[in-house]
Amino acid sequence: MQHFSLLDLSPVPEGQTAADALANTVDLARSAEKAGYHRYWLAEHHNMPGIASAATSLVIGQVAAATSTMRVGAGGIMLPNHSPLIIAEQFGTLATLFPGRIDLGLGRAPGTDMATARALRRHMAGEDSFPQDVQELMGYFRPASETSRVRAIPGEGTQVPIWILGSSLYGAQLAAAFGLPYAFASHFAPDMLEEALEIYRATFQPSPQLARPHVMVAAGVFAADTDEEADYHRSSQLLAFARLRMGSPGKLPLPVKDISAEIPAPVLAQVEHALSCSATGSPATIRDQLSAIITRYQPDELMITGMIHDHGARVKSFQLAADVLKDLVTA
């Protein structure tokens, strides 16, 4: 493993506002840079009361301006929601303002419910144009050509690094065919992780961007001084995920002592499975759990995430995790 990185959804805790969440994101990013995180990614979600990173490129700009060395990017932009040219201009602008620091991870899901997807896209196309859209977007980032009828300005010549994100075999196949780095969303959808990595590594085709396969695996991490405290903080994310699955999304709930009293047993079992690629506990406990994940999947990078209601506890969790992960980097 060469690097460890951080994924932030800018959670909006109960009792707070989106403004609070965005201020927390900037504060967490500064702390993450000091702690040694290689990348800081933000994700596009819409119509979710508990997530404030909907205008992802704007939040990336704020984070990049508040930091100086850490790479900042999207994990990811849901490309079907946008025209490739718009994304090329947005990320070309970011790369022009913050040269050598911007990443662009691309997803194929809507990042929301279908009614909101229709509101975002205006016209829902029946066909899947994601591969063509990725190619078009990559073209806008290439060096300028005076013969091109449509150009991304800023954008052309910036060569913004593109990643393919996925939670199924589709993204693995596409990333391999295009010779792009691949990030798997195992922090909430771990079922196909092993098979997807096998397919990606076995079928990878070298490209101008990447000579050999490069895999990022995502994991939830909740670290605290004791196992009990970490479990307590993790209960907020379990509650939020369960409520989303039951059709009642909201702000990030306050933590609870007894999660089984809050969520029906069948739903809790589903949520625990979906979030099973994770490490929760004291530094000694998460060291063992993260080591097991790294040993099993052999990622080039590990990206961690974790939604904790108390901002101070969340910052501390990522600081404790960084101290552990520094010892697990082998590059």
Contacts in CASP RR format, 6 or more apart in sequence:
PFRMAT RR
TARGET T0000
AUTHOR 0000-0000-0000
METHOD contacts of the structure
MODEL  1
MQHFSLLDLSPVPEGQTAADALANTVDLARSAEKAGYHRYWLAEHHNMPG
IASAATSLVIGQVAAATSTMRVGAGGIMLPNHSPLIIAEQFGTLATLFPG
RIDLGLGRAPGTDMATARALRRHMAGEDSFPQDVQELMGYFRPASETSRV
RAIPGEGTQVPIWILGSSLYGAQLAAAFGLPYAFASHFAPDMLEEALEIY
RATFQPSPQLARPHVMVAAGVFAADTDEEADYHRSSQLLAFARLRMGSPG
KLPLPVKDISAEIPAPVLAQVEHALSCSATGSPATIRDQLSAIITRYQPD
ELMITGMIHDHGARVKSFQLAADVLKDLVTA
1 294 0 8 1.000
1 298 0 8 1.000
1 299 0 8 1.000
1 300 0 8 1.000
1 301 0 8 1.000
1 302 0 8 1.000
1 328 0 8 1.000
1 329 0 8 1.000
1 330 0 8 1.000
1 331 0 8 1.000
2 300 0 8 1.000
2 301 0 8 1.000
2 329 0 8 1.000
2 330 0 8 1.000
2 331 0 8 1.000
3 38 0 8 1.000
3 39 0 8 1.000
3 300 0 8 1.000
3 301 0 8 1.000
3 302 0 8 1.000
3 329 0 8 1.000
3 331 0 8 1.000
4 36 0 8 1.000
4 37 0 8 1.000
4 38 0 8 1.000
4 301 0 8 1.000
4 302 0 8 1.000
4 303 0 8 1.000
4 304 0 8 1.000
4 321 0 8 1.000
4 322 0 8 1.000
4 325 0 8 1.000
4 326 0 8 1.000
4 328 0 8 1.000
4 329 0 8 1.000
5 37 0 8 1.000
5 38 0 8 1.000
5 39 0 8 1.000
5 40 0 8 1.000
5 41 0 8 1.000
5 71 0 8 1.000
5 216 0 8 1.000
5 301 0 8 1.000
5 302 0 8 1.000
5 303 0 8 1.000
5 304 0 8 1.000
6 28 0 8 1.000
6 32 0 8 1.000
6 37 0 8 1.000
6 39 0 8 1.000
6 40 0 8 1.000
6 41 0 8 1.000
6 303 0 8 1.000
6 304 0 8 1.000
6 305 0 8 1.000
6 318 0 8 1.000
7 41 0 8 1.000
7 42 0 8 1.000
7 43 0 8 1.000
7 75 0 8 1.000
7 187 0 8 1.000
7 218 0 8 1.000
7 303 0 8 1.000
7 304 0 8 1.000
7 305 0 8 1.000
8 25 0 8 1.000
8 28 0 8 1.000
8 29 0 8 1.000
8 40 0 8 1.000
8 41 0 8 1.000
8 42 0 8 1.000
8 43 0 8 1.000
8 53 0 8 1.000
8 305 0 8 1.000
9 42 0 8 1.000
9 43 0 8 1.000
9 45 0 8 1.000
9 51 0 8 1.000
9 53 0 8 1.000
9 305 0 8 1.000
9 307 0 8 1.000
10 18 0 8 1.000
10 21 0 8 1.000
10 22 0 8 1.000
10 24 0 8 1.000
10 25 0 8 1.000
10 42 0 8 1.000
10 51 0 8 1.000
10 52 0 8 1.000
10 53 0 8 1.000
10 59 0 8 1.000
11 21 0 8 1.000
11 24 0 8 1.000
11 50 0 8 1.000
11 51 0 8 1.000
11 52 0 8 1.000
11 240 0 8 1.000
11 252 0 8 1.000
11 307 0 8 1.000
12 18 0 8 1.000
12 20 0 8 1.000
12 21 0 8 1.000
12 49 0 8 1.000
12 50 0 8 1.000
12 51 0 8 1.000
12 52 0 8 1.000
12 251 0 8 1.000
12 252 0 8 1.000
13 20 0 8 1.000
13 21 0 8 1.000
13 236 0 8 1.000
13 251 0 8 1.000
13 252 0 8 1.000
13 254 0 8 1.000
13 309 0 8 1.000
13 310 0 8 1.000
13 311 0 8 1.000
14 251 0 8 1.000
14 252 0 8 1.000
14 253 0 8 1.000
14 254 0 8 1.000
14 309 0 8 1.000
15 251 0 8 1.000
16 251 0 8 1.000
18 52 0 8 1.000
21 50 0 8 1.000
21 52 0 8 1.000
22 52 0 8 1.000
22 59 0 8 1.000
22 62 0 8 1.000
24 311 0 8 1.000
24 314 0 8 1.000
25 42 0 8 1.000
25 52 0 8 1.000
25 53 0 8 1.000
25 59 0 8 1.000
25 62 0 8 1.000
25 63 0 8 1.000
26 62 0 8 1.000
26 63 0 8 1.000
26 66 0 8 1.000
27 311 0 8 1.000
27 315 0 8 1.000
28 311 0 8 1.000
28 314 0 8 1.000
28 315 0 8 1.000
28 318 0 8 1.000
29 40 0 8 1.000
29 63 0 8 1.000
29 66 0 8 1.000
29 67 0 8 1.000
29 70 0 8 1.000
29 72 0 8 1.000
30 66 0 8 1.000
30 67 0 8 1.000
31 315 0 8 1.000
31 318 0 8 1.000
31 319 0 8 1.000
32 40 0 8 1.000
32 70 0 8 1.000
32 318 0 8 1.000
32 322 0 8 1.000
33 40 0 8 1.000
33 67 0 8 1.000
33 68 0 8 1.000
33 69 0 8 1.000
33 70 0 8 1.000
35 318 0 8 1.000
35 319 0 8 1.000
35 322 0 8 1.000
35 323 0 8 1.000
36 70 0 8 1.000
36 322 0 8 1.000
36 326 0 8 1.000
37 70 0 8 1.000
37 318 0 8 1.000
37 322 0 8 1.000
38 70 0 8 1.000
38 71 0 8 1.000
38 301 0 8 1.000
39 70 0 8 1.000
39 71 0 8 1.000
39 72 0 8 1.000
39 73 0 8 1.000
39 103 0 8 1.000
39 301 0 8 1.000
39 303 0 8 1.000
40 63 0 8 1.000
40 67 0 8 1.000
40 70 0 8 1.000
40 71 0 8 1.000
40 72 0 8 1.000
40 73 0 8 1.000
41 72 0 8 1.000
41 73 0 8 1.000
41 74 0 8 1.000
41 75 0 8 1.000
41 76 0 8 1.000
41 103 0 8 1.000
41 105 0 8 1.000
41 303 0 8 1.000
42 53 0 8 1.000
42 56 0 8 1.000
42 59 0 8 1.000
42 60 0 8 1.000
42 63 0 8 1.000
42 72 0 8 1.000
42 73 0 8 1.000
42 74 0 8 1.000
42 75 0 8 1.000
42 76 0 8 1.000
43 51 0 8 1.000
43 53 0 8 1.000
43 56 0 8 1.000
43 74 0 8 1.000
43 75 0 8 1.000
43 76 0 8 1.000
44 53 0 8 1.000
44 54 0 8 1.000
44 56 0 8 1.000
44 74 0 8 1.000
44 75 0 8 1.000
44 76 0 8 1.000
44 77 0 8 1.000
44 78 0 8 1.000
44 81 0 8 1.000
44 111 0 8 1.000
45 51 0 8 1.000
45 53 0 8 1.000
45 54 0 8 1.000
45 111 0 8 1.000
45 112 0 8 1.000
46 54 0 8 1.000
46 81 0 8 1.000
46 110 0 8 1.000
46 111 0 8 1.000
46 112 0 8 1.000
46 116 0 8 1.000
46 117 0 8 1.000
46 120 0 8 1.000
47 112 0 8 1.000
47 113 0 8 1.000
47 116 0 8 1.000
48 54 0 8 1.000
48 112 0 8 1.000
48 244 0 8 1.000
48 249 0 8 1.000
48 250 0 8 1.000
49 249 0 8 1.000
49 250 0 8 1.000
49 251 0 8 1.000
50 240 0 8 1.000
50 249 0 8 1.000
50 250 0 8 1.000
50 251 0 8 1.000
50 252 0 8 1.000
52 59 0 8 1.000
53 59 0 8 1.000
56 74 0 8 1.000
56 76 0 8 1.000
56 77 0 8 1.000
57 74 0 8 1.000
57 77 0 8 1.000
57 87 0 8 1.000
57 90 0 8 1.000
57 91 0 8 1.000
57 94 0 8 1.000
60 72 0 8 1.000
60 73 0 8 1.000
60 74 0 8 1.000
60 94 0 8 1.000
60 102 0 8 1.000
61 72 0 8 1.000
61 94 0 8 1.000
61 97 0 8 1.000
61 98 0 8 1.000
63 72 0 8 1.000
64 72 0 8 1.000
64 94 0 8 1.000
64 97 0 8 1.000
64 98 0 8 1.000
64 101 0 8 1.000
64 102 0 8 1.000
65 98 0 8 1.000
69 101 0 8 1.000
70 101 0 8 1.000
71 100 0 8 1.000
71 101 0 8 1.000
71 102 0 8 1.000
71 103 0 8 1.000
72 98 0 8 1.000
72 101 0 8 1.000
72 102 0 8 1.000
72 103 0 8 1.000
73 94 0 8 1.000
73 102 0 8 1.000
73 103 0 8 1.000
73 104 0 8 1.000
73 105 0 8 1.000
74 91 0 8 1.000
74 103 0 8 1.000
74 104 0 8 1.000
74 105 0 8 1.000
74 106 0 8 1.000
75 103 0 8 1.000
75 105 0 8 1.000
75 107 0 8 1.000
75 163 0 8 1.000
75 165 0 8 1.000
75 183 0 8 1.000
76 104 0 8 1.000
76 105 0 8 1.000
76 106 0 8 1.000
76 107 0 8 1.000
76 165 0 8 1.000
77 87 0 8 1.000
77 104 0 8 1.000
77 105 0 8 1.000
77 106 0 8 1.000
77 107 0 8 1.000
78 107 0 8 1.000
78 108 0 8 1.000
78 109 0 8 1.000
78 110 0 8 1.000
78 111 0 8 1.000
79 87 0 8 1.000
79 106 0 8 1.000
79 107 0 8 1.000
79 108 0 8 1.000
79 130 0 8 1.000
79 133 0 8 1.000
79 134 0 8 1.000
79 137 0 8 1.000
80 108 0 8 1.000
80 110 0 8 1.000
80 117 0 8 1.000
80 121 0 8 1.000
80 129 0 8 1.000
80 130 0 8 1.000
80 133 0 8 1.000
81 110 0 8 1.000
81 111 0 8 1.000
81 117 0 8 1.000
81 120 0 8 1.000
81 121 0 8 1.000
84 133 0 8 1.000
84 134 0 8 1.000
84 136 0 8 1.000
84 137 0 8 1.000
84 140 0 8 1.000
85 136 0 8 1.000
85 140 0 8 1.000
85 150 0 8 1.000
85 152 0 8 1.000
87 104 0 8 1.000
87 137 0 8 1.000
88 137 0 8 1.000
88 139 0 8 1.000
88 140 0 8 1.000
88 141 0 8 1.000
88 152 0 8 1.000
88 155 0 8 1.000
89 152 0 8 1.000
89 153 0 8 1.000
89 154 0 8 1.000
89 155 0 8 1.000
91 102 0 8 1.000
91 104 0 8 1.000
91 141 0 8 1.000
91 155 0 8 1.000
91 158 0 8 1.000
91 160 0 8 1.000
92 102 0 8 1.000
92 141 0 8 1.000
92 152 0 8 1.000
92 154 0 8 1.000
92 155 0 8 1.000
92 158 0 8 1.000
92 160 0 8 1.000
93 154 0 8 1.000
93 155 0 8 1.000
94 102 0 8 1.000
94 160 0 8 1.000
95 101 0 8 1.000
95 102 0 8 1.000
95 154 0 8 1.000
95 155 0 8 1.000
95 158 0 8 1.000
95 160 0 8 1.000
96 154 0 8 1.000
96 155 0 8 1.000
96 158 0 8 1.000
102 160 0 8 1.000
102 161 0 8 1.000
103 160 0 8 1.000
103 161 0 8 1.000
103 163 0 8 1.000
104 160 0 8 1.000
104 161 0 8 1.000
104 162 0 8 1.000
104 163 0 8 1.000
105 162 0 8 1.000
105 163 0 8 1.000
105 164 0 8 1.000
105 165 0 8 1.000
105 183 0 8 1.000
106 134 0 8 1.000
106 137 0 8 1.000
106 162 0 8 1.000
106 163 0 8 1.000
106 164 0 8 1.000
106 165 0 8 1.000
107 130 0 8 1.000
107 164 0 8 1.000
107 165 0 8 1.000
107 166 0 8 1.000
108 128 0 8 1.000
108 130 0 8 1.000
108 166 0 8 1.000
108 170 0 8 1.000
108 171 0 8 1.000
110 116 0 8 1.000
110 117 0 8 1.000
110 120 0 8 1.000
111 117 0 8 1.000
112 120 0 8 1.000
117 124 0 8 1.000
118 124 0 8 1.000
130 174 0 8 1.000
131 174 0 8 1.000
131 178 0 8 1.000
134 162 0 8 1.000
134 164 0 8 1.000
134 174 0 8 1.000
134 178 0 8 1.000
135 178 0 8 1.000
137 162 0 8 1.000
138 162 0 8 1.000
138 178 0 8 1.000
140 151 0 8 1.000
140 152 0 8 1.000
140 155 0 8 1.000
140 156 0 8 1.000
141 152 0 8 1.000
141 155 0 8 1.000
141 156 0 8 1.000
141 157 0 8 1.000
141 158 0 8 1.000
141 159 0 8 1.000
141 160 0 8 1.000
141 162 0 8 1.000
142 156 0 8 1.000
142 157 0 8 1.000
142 159 0 8 1.000
143 156 0 8 1.000
143 157 0 8 1.000
144 151 0 8 1.000
144 156 0 8 1.000
144 157 0 8 1.000
145 151 0 8 1.000
145 156 0 8 1.000
148 156 0 8 1.000
159 209 0 8 1.000
161 181 0 8 1.000
161 209 0 8 1.000
162 180 0 8 1.000
162 209 0 8 1.000
163 175 0 8 1.000
163 180 0 8 1.000
163 181 0 8 1.000
163 182 0 8 1.000
163 183 0 8 1.000
163 216 0 8 1.000
164 171 0 8 1.000
164 174 0 8 1.000
164 175 0 8 1.000
164 178 0 8 1.000
164 180 0 8 1.000
164 181 0 8 1.000
164 182 0 8 1.000
164 183 0 8 1.000
165 171 0 8 1.000
165 182 0 8 1.000
165 183 0 8 1.000
165 184 0 8 1.000
165 185 0 8 1.000
166 172 0 8 1.000
166 182 0 8 1.000
166 183 0 8 1.000
166 184 0 8 1.000
166 185 0 8 1.000
166 196 0 8 1.000
167 184 0 8 1.000
167 185 0 8 1.000
167 186 0 8 1.000
167 188 0 8 1.000
167 189 0 8 1.000
167 192 0 8 1.000
168 189 0 8 1.000
168 192 0 8 1.000
168 196 0 8 1.000
169 192 0 8 1.000
169 195 0 8 1.000
169 196 0 8 1.000
169 199 0 8 1.000
171 182 0 8 1.000
171 196 0 8 1.000
172 182 0 8 1.000
172 184 0 8 1.000
172 196 0 8 1.000
172 197 0 8 1.000
172 199 0 8 1.000
172 200 0 8 1.000
173 199 0 8 1.000
173 200 0 8 1.000
173 203 0 8 1.000
174 180 0 8 1.000
175 181 0 8 1.000
175 182 0 8 1.000
175 200 0 8 1.000
175 204 0 8 1.000
176 182 0 8 1.000
176 199 0 8 1.000
176 200 0 8 1.000
176 201 0 8 1.000
176 202 0 8 1.000
176 203 0 8 1.000
176 204 0 8 1.000
176 205 0 8 1.000
176 213 0 8 1.000
177 203 0 8 1.000
177 205 0 8 1.000
178 205 0 8 1.000
178 207 0 8 1.000
179 204 0 8 1.000
179 205 0 8 1.000
179 206 0 8 1.000
179 207 0 8 1.000
179 209 0 8 1.000
179 210 0 8 1.000
180 207 0 8 1.000
180 209 0 8 1.000
180 210 0 8 1.000
181 209 0 8 1.000
181 210 0 8 1.000
181 214 0 8 1.000
181 215 0 8 1.000
181 216 0 8 1.000
182 196 0 8 1.000
182 200 0 8 1.000
182 213 0 8 1.000
182 214 0 8 1.000
182 215 0 8 1.000
182 216 0 8 1.000
183 215 0 8 1.000
183 216 0 8 1.000
183 217 0 8 1.000
183 218 0 8 1.000
183 303 0 8 1.000
184 193 0 8 1.000
184 196 0 8 1.000
184 197 0 8 1.000
184 215 0 8 1.000
184 216 0 8 1.000
184 217 0 8 1.000
184 218 0 8 1.000
185 218 0 8 1.000
186 193 0 8 1.000
186 217 0 8 1.000
186 218 0 8 1.000
186 219 0 8 1.000
186 277 0 8 1.000
187 218 0 8 1.000
187 219 0 8 1.000
187 220 0 8 1.000
187 275 0 8 1.000
187 277 0 8 1.000
187 278 0 8 1.000
187 303 0 8 1.000
187 304 0 8 1.000
187 305 0 8 1.000
188 241 0 8 1.000
188 274 0 8 1.000
188 275 0 8 1.000
189 274 0 8 1.000
190 273 0 8 1.000
190 274 0 8 1.000
190 276 0 8 1.000
190 277 0 8 1.000
193 217 0 8 1.000
193 277 0 8 1.000
193 297 0 8 1.000
194 297 0 8 1.000
197 215 0 8 1.000
197 217 0 8 1.000
197 297 0 8 1.000
200 213 0 8 1.000
200 215 0 8 1.000
201 213 0 8 1.000
201 215 0 8 1.000
204 212 0 8 1.000
204 213 0 8 1.000
206 212 0 8 1.000
213 300 0 8 1.000
214 300 0 8 1.000
214 301 0 8 1.000
215 297 0 8 1.000
215 298 0 8 1.000
215 299 0 8 1.000
215 300 0 8 1.000
215 301 0 8 1.000
216 299 0 8 1.000
216 300 0 8 1.000
216 301 0 8 1.000
216 302 0 8 1.000
216 303 0 8 1.000
217 277 0 8 1.000
217 293 0 8 1.000
217 297 0 8 1.000
217 299 0 8 1.000
217 301 0 8 1.000
217 302 0 8 1.000
217 303 0 8 1.000
218 277 0 8 1.000
218 302 0 8 1.000
218 303 0 8 1.000
218 304 0 8 1.000
218 305 0 8 1.000
219 277 0 8 1.000
219 278 0 8 1.000
219 279 0 8 1.000
219 290 0 8 1.000
219 293 0 8 1.000
219 302 0 8 1.000
219 303 0 8 1.000
219 304 0 8 1.000
219 305 0 8 1.000
220 275 0 8 1.000
220 277 0 8 1.000
220 278 0 8 1.000
220 279 0 8 1.000
220 304 0 8 1.000
220 305 0 8 1.000
220 306 0 8 1.000
221 278 0 8 1.000
221 279 0 8 1.000
221 280 0 8 1.000
221 286 0 8 1.000
221 290 0 8 1.000
221 304 0 8 1.000
221 305 0 8 1.000
221 306 0 8 1.000
221 317 0 8 1.000
221 318 0 8 1.000
221 321 0 8 1.000
222 230 0 8 1.000
222 231 0 8 1.000
222 233 0 8 1.000
222 234 0 8 1.000
222 237 0 8 1.000
222 278 0 8 1.000
222 279 0 8 1.000
222 280 0 8 1.000
222 281 0 8 1.000
222 306 0 8 1.000
222 308 0 8 1.000
222 317 0 8 1.000
223 230 0 8 1.000
223 279 0 8 1.000
223 280 0 8 1.000
223 281 0 8 1.000
223 282 0 8 1.000
223 283 0 8 1.000
223 286 0 8 1.000
223 316 0 8 1.000
223 317 0 8 1.000
223 318 0 8 1.000
223 320 0 8 1.000
223 321 0 8 1.000
223 324 0 8 1.000
224 230 0 8 1.000
224 232 0 8 1.000
224 233 0 8 1.000
224 281 0 8 1.000
224 282 0 8 1.000
224 313 0 8 1.000
224 316 0 8 1.000
224 317 0 8 1.000
224 320 0 8 1.000
225 282 0 8 1.000
226 281 0 8 1.000
226 282 0 8 1.000
227 280 0 8 1.000
227 281 0 8 1.000
227 282 0 8 1.000
227 285 0 8 1.000
229 281 0 8 1.000
230 280 0 8 1.000
230 281 0 8 1.000
230 282 0 8 1.000
230 285 0 8 1.000
230 286 0 8 1.000
230 317 0 8 1.000
231 280 0 8 1.000
231 281 0 8 1.000
232 255 0 8 1.000
232 256 0 8 1.000
232 257 0 8 1.000
233 255 0 8 1.000
233 308 0 8 1.000
233 309 0 8 1.000
233 310 0 8 1.000
233 313 0 8 1.000
233 314 0 8 1.000
233 317 0 8 1.000
234 255 0 8 1.000
234 280 0 8 1.000
234 308 0 8 1.000
235 255 0 8 1.000
235 256 0 8 1.000
235 257 0 8 1.000
235 259 0 8 1.000
235 262 0 8 1.000
236 252 0 8 1.000
236 253 0 8 1.000
236 254 0 8 1.000
236 255 0 8 1.000
236 307 0 8 1.000
236 308 0 8 1.000
236 309 0 8 1.000
237 252 0 8 1.000
237 275 0 8 1.000
237 306 0 8 1.000
237 307 0 8 1.000
237 308 0 8 1.000
238 259 0 8 1.000
238 263 0 8 1.000
238 268 0 8 1.000
238 271 0 8 1.000
238 272 0 8 1.000
238 275 0 8 1.000
239 253 0 8 1.000
239 256 0 8 1.000
239 259 0 8 1.000
239 262 0 8 1.000
239 263 0 8 1.000
240 249 0 8 1.000
240 250 0 8 1.000
240 252 0 8 1.000
240 253 0 8 1.000
240 307 0 8 1.000
241 271 0 8 1.000
241 274 0 8 1.000
241 275 0 8 1.000
242 262 0 8 1.000
242 263 0 8 1.000
242 267 0 8 1.000
242 268 0 8 1.000
242 271 0 8 1.000
243 249 0 8 1.000
243 250 0 8 1.000
243 253 0 8 1.000
244 250 0 8 1.000
245 267 0 8 1.000
245 270 0 8 1.000
245 271 0 8 1.000
246 267 0 8 1.000
252 307 0 8 1.000
252 309 0 8 1.000
253 309 0 8 1.000
254 309 0 8 1.000
255 308 0 8 1.000
255 309 0 8 1.000
255 310 0 8 1.000
256 262 0 8 1.000
259 268 0 8 1.000
260 268 0 8 1.000
263 271 0 8 1.000
277 293 0 8 1.000
278 289 0 8 1.000
279 285 0 8 1.000
279 286 0 8 1.000
279 289 0 8 1.000
279 290 0 8 1.000
279 293 0 8 1.000
279 321 0 8 1.000
280 286 0 8 1.000
280 289 0 8 1.000
283 320 0 8 1.000
283 323 0 8 1.000
283 324 0 8 1.000
286 320 0 8 1.000
286 321 0 8 1.000
286 324 0 8 1.000
287 324 0 8 1.000
287 327 0 8 1.000
287 328 0 8 1.000
290 302 0 8 1.000
290 321 0 8 1.000
290 324 0 8 1.000
290 325 0 8 1.000
290 328 0 8 1.000
291 328 0 8 1.000
293 302 0 8 1.000
294 302 0 8 1.000
294 328 0 8 1.000
302 325 0 8 1.000
302 328 0 8 1.000
304 318 0 8 1.000
304 321 0 8 1.000
304 325 0 8 1.000
306 314 0 8 1.000
306 317 0 8 1.000
307 314 0 8 1.000
308 314 0 8 1.000
308 317 0 8 1.000
END
